[in-house]
Amino acid sequence: MFKELGRDNRLIMAALFIWALGEGLWYNLRQLYLVELGATPAQVGTVLAIESIARALLPLPAGYAADRFGPHRVMVLSWMVGFIGPAGMALATSWQLALPGIVIYSLSAFAIPAISTYALLSLPNRDLPGIANRTLTAIYAAYPAGLIISPALGGLIADSYGIRTNLWLGTALFAVSTLTVLMTRSVRPRVAAHELRPGDLLRNGAYLRLVLYYAATALIMQLGLALAPNFLRDVRGFSLSTIGLLLSIFSLGTVVLNLLSGRASPRWNYPAILLLFWLSLLVMLGSTSWAGVAIAFFGLGGFFTTRALATAGVARAVGESNQGLAFGMFESLFSVSLAIAAQAAGSLYDLTPSHDLPFVAGLAGLPLMIGLWFVVRSLQMPARDSLEASPTPGD
């Protein structure tokens, strides 16, 4: 399986794995870190919303840059930006001072369209049936694979030494990941820059309807995830180390579901993961035992599986000459959806003593999105053009 991905994609997988090792030490504890620095749940929701808005700013221009200049430069730059964020957070003495570090880190998400474009262009044989699904689910399985270990380890470290220590360790691992991605080669489609027509995307009705559907689905799913760590600590009384272990199980679920869904039929894999997520959210909300919540978190890992499947669906709806821009627009809408969901979750969280309204909202909305899938699935189609990619000797 990994042989068909090629050398550069395997290096990207290694870089993502190492990055995830660093991020997993602190990222899912950042809500709790903000509380330690004096933020209320509503303020945490606001920070997460600002984070998502910042994440939405650059994917679109970065996607266009990836189409015009090749994805490699964009990808490397994002890695270099990313490791600044946690260092800034570690130096903060209030939640307001932690915000710039969170924003800087979220800006580095402009790598995602470039990674997706690079992964498809770097394939030795892009004509294999189902190769886009298998490639993107495999590439984006490397990241949660790194998160299988690090959240549990991060919880233990946080319990003993504080979340600030996790941030410094994460920064060091980000530097190693950056060195790994620098070993990859540049690649781009053989197409002149003047032939790119970004306006084509706005005239592609199938693409627009797909990305709006995927973004709306992500919003509803995120309602049930944004403050899950807070819910587990405030309502269930779980320790940071226990929450870290659950987040590791969450990542294991993402890896397993990515690899399984990448080889399943595109007609059914997306709604199947949505249904599993809905059932898992229901179990998490109703279970008071650690075992029940652990089973639920395995299924909730499907959140990131749906993102990989959505990216593959977008790839089938556009041509290679503007794939980077297409991925960029998708990521921007995705991030806006997460911003809205985070703000809504923060506002709903304290409205009841049980803190369950964000999760109830997610449970109520997902059946509608599962039903809508059978309307939009026909919009996915083979890409209209097939352009060869060739390694270029550096940038």
N, C-alpha and C positions, 0 to 999 in steps of 0.2 A: 504493500500500500504506500509506504513512504518513499519507495524508489520512484514511483511515478510522479512525485512532487518535484523532484530535482534538488540539486545542491543548495541553491539559494533559498528555496522555501524551507528546507530543513534548518538552515541557519536562522531564518526568521522565526521558526518554531522554537529554536533554542533561546533566542533573544526574548521572545514573549514569555517563555517559561521562567527565565531568570527574572524578568521584570515583575512577573506575577509573584514570585517568591518575595520580592521586596514590597510590592504593593499590599499583598495579603497580610503583612505584619501590622498594618495600620489602617488601611482604607475603610474597612467595615467597622472600625472603632472610631472613626472621625466624628460621628454624631455624639458619641460619649465623650470624646476629647473636648468637643465644643461645650458640652454641659459642664465638664470639669473647669473650663475656662469662664464659666458664668452664664452661658446661654440658656434660655428657656426652650421648651419644645417648639413653640411657635418660631422663635429665632433660629433654631436649628433648621426648621423647615424652610425659612427664608434663605439661609445660607446655602442649603442644598439646591434651592431654586436658582439662586445666583450662580452657583457652580454649573448647573445645567445650561443656563443661558450663555455663560462664558464658553462652555463646551460647544454650543451651537454656532458660535461666531465664525470660526475658521474652516470647518470642513468644506464649505462650498467653494471659497477661493482656493483652498488647498487642493481640492479635487480638480479644479480647472488647471491649476499649476501642474498637477500630476499628468494631466492629459497633454499639456503644452510642452513641458520640459522633461517629462518622465517622472515616475513615482519615487525613484530612489532618493533624489535630493530632498524631497518633501518628507519622506520617511525618516531619514537620518536627522534632519533638523528637529523633528518632533521629539525624537529620543533625547536630543541634547537639551531641549527646553524642559522636558518632563522631570528630570531629577532635581531641578531647582525648587519645585513646589514643596515637597516634604521638609526640606531644610528650612524654608521660611516658616512653615507651620511649627516646627520644633522650637524655633526661636521666639514664638509668640507668647505673650503673657496675658492676653485676653482673647476672647473669641473674635473680636473685631480685628485684632492684629493677625489672627490666624487666617482671616478671609483672603488676603492677597496671595498667600501660599496655596490655598485651595483653588483660587481662580487660575493662577499660573499653571498649576498641575492640570486643571481641567482643559486649559487651552491646548495642551499637548495632544489632546484627542484628535487633532487634525490629522494625525497619522493614520487613522482608521480607513478613510477612503483610499489613501495611497497604499496601505498594506493590502487591501482587497484587490486593487488594480495590479499591484506588483505580483501578488500571488498567482493571478490568472495569466499574466504575461510571462511569468518565469517558468511555466510548465513546459517540460520537454515535448509533450504531445497534447495539444489542447483540443484534439478532435475525438478523444475517447468519450464514449457515451457516459453521461452523468459526471464528468470530471469536475465541473464547476461546483456542484454540490459537495462532492467528496473532498475537494481541495479546501474550500472555505470552512467546512465543518472541521476538517483536520487541523488547519492552521489555527482556527479559533478554539480548538480543543487544547492546544499547547498552553494557552494562557490559564484556563481554569485548572489544568494539571498542576501548575505551579501553586495554585491556591489550595490544593488539597492539603498540603502540609502547613503552609505559612499562617493561615488564620488561627489554627489551633496553637501553634508555637507563639504567635503574636499575643494570644490571650494569656498564655502562661507568663510571657515576658511582661505584659501590661500589669498583671496581678502582682508581680514581684517588683518591677522597676518603674512602672508607669508607661503610659502610651507615648510619651515624648521619646523614650529610648527606642521604641519601635520605629519612629519616624527617622531617626538617625541611621538605624540599621537598613531601613528601606532605601535611603539615599545612596548608601554604599553599593547595594545590589543593583540599583539603577545604573550606576557607573559601569559595572561589569556588563550589563545588558547592552549598553551603548557601544562598548568595545566590540561586542559580538555582531551587532548589526552593521558596524563599519566594515566587516569582512565580506559582506554581500556585494554583488556586482550590479551595475546599473543596467536597466532594460526598459525598453519603450516600444510601442507599436511603430511600424514604419509608415508614418503618416505625417505630412507637412502640417506645421502649426496653422497655416491659413485655411486648411481644409476643415478644421474643427468648427462646428457651428453650435455653440451652447444653446441658442434659441430653439434648436430641434427638440430639446427636452421639454420645453414648455408647450410644444405642439404634440407631444407624445401623450395622448390621453390615457393609454393603458398604464404607462409609467406613473403618471401623476396619481391616478386612482390607487395604484398599488402602494405607493409610498405613504399616501394619506391613510390608507387602511392599516399598514404596518405601524405607523406612528400612533394612531388612535389605540391600537391594541397594546402597544408598549405603555401608553399612559395608564390604561386600566390595570395592567399587570403591576406597574410600579406603585400604584396606590397600596397594594398589599405587601410591598417590599421595603419602601423607603424608610419606615421606622420600625421594621421588624426587630432589630437589635434592642431598641428602646423598649418595645413591648415585652420582649423576653426578660429584660432586666426589671422593668417596673411592675409588670403583672405576674410573670412567672417566677421572678426572683432568681434568675440564673446569674451565675458569676461571669466575669469577662472570659475566663478560660473555657467555660462551658459554651458560651456564645461563639468563641473562636472555633471550638471543635465542630459546632453545628455549621458554621460557615465553611469549614473544610468539607463537610459532608455535602453541603450545597454545591461546592466546586466539583466534587467527585460526580455528583449527579449531572452537572453540565458536561463533563468529559464523556461519560457513558452515553448520555442522550445525544450529544453531538455525533459521536462515532456511529451510533445506531441509526439516527435519522438521516445522516449523510448517505446511507446506502438504502434507504427506504424510498418509496414512491413520493415524488414531489406533490402529488395530488392529495396525499393523506398525512404526510409527516407533520406539517405545520398544525393542522387542527388537532391531531393526536397529542402533540406537546401542550397545546392550550388546554385541552381537557385534563391532562395530567396535572398541569399547574393549578387549575381550578380545584381539583380534588385535594391536592396537597395543601393549598391555602385553607381549605375547609378543615382539614385535619389539624393544621397548626393552630387555628383559632379555637378549635374545640378540645384539643388534647392538653392535659395537665402533666403528662408523664414525659420524661426525657426521651424515651424510646419513640413515642408517638411523634414528638416534634422532630426527632432525627429523621424518621421516615418522610415526614412532610418536607423537610429541607432538601432531601435528595431530589424530590420531584420539583421543588421550587427552582432548582438549578436549571430547569428548562427555560427560564427567562432568557438566558444568554444563548441557548440553543435556538430559540425563535429569532433572535437577532441574526445569527449566522444564516439561518434558512431564509430570512427576509433579504439579506444581502445577495444570496444566490438567486432569489426570485427577481430582484432588481436587475441582476446581470443578464438574465434571460429576456428582459423587456427592452434592453437598449443595445446599441452597437458598441464595439470596442473603442471607437474613436472618441467617445465621450463618456466612457465608463467611470473615469475618475470624478467627473462632474456629477454624474448620476449618483454615485456613492456619496459624494459630498453633500448633495441636497438631501439625500435620505438621512445621513447622519445628523444634519442640522435639524431636520424635522423631528428626528428621534430625540435629540437633546432638548428641544423645546417641549416635547411631550413629557420628558422626565422632569423638567422644571415645573411645569404645571402640576404634575402629580405630586412632586415633593412639597410644593406650597399647599396644595389641597390636603395632603396627608398631615402636614404640620398643623393646619387649622382644625382638622377634624379630630385629631388625636386627643385633645384635652376636653372635648365637648361632653364626654361621658366618663364616669369613674372607671369603666372597664377598658377604656382606650381602644375600642374595637371598631370604630366607625370607618377608618381607612380600609380595613380589611373587608368589612361588609360591602363597601362600595365596589371594591375589586371583584368580589364574588358575584355581585349583582350585574356587573357589566360584561364579564367574560362570556357568558352564554350567547349574548348578542353578537360578539365578535366571532365566535365559533360559527354561528349561523351565517354571518356575512362572508366567511371564507369561501363558501360554496358559490357565492356570487362573483367574487373577484379572482378566483383561482384560474379562470380561463384567460385572464389578462396576461399571464406569464407566457412567454413565447421565446423561441430561439432568437439569439441576437441577429440583427439584420446584416451585419458585416463581419467578416472574419479576417483580421489582419495579422500578419506574422509579427513576431517579436524577435528582437535580436539583441544580444548583449552589447553594450557600448563600453569602450575602454575608459571608465571613470567619468566623472561629472565635469 
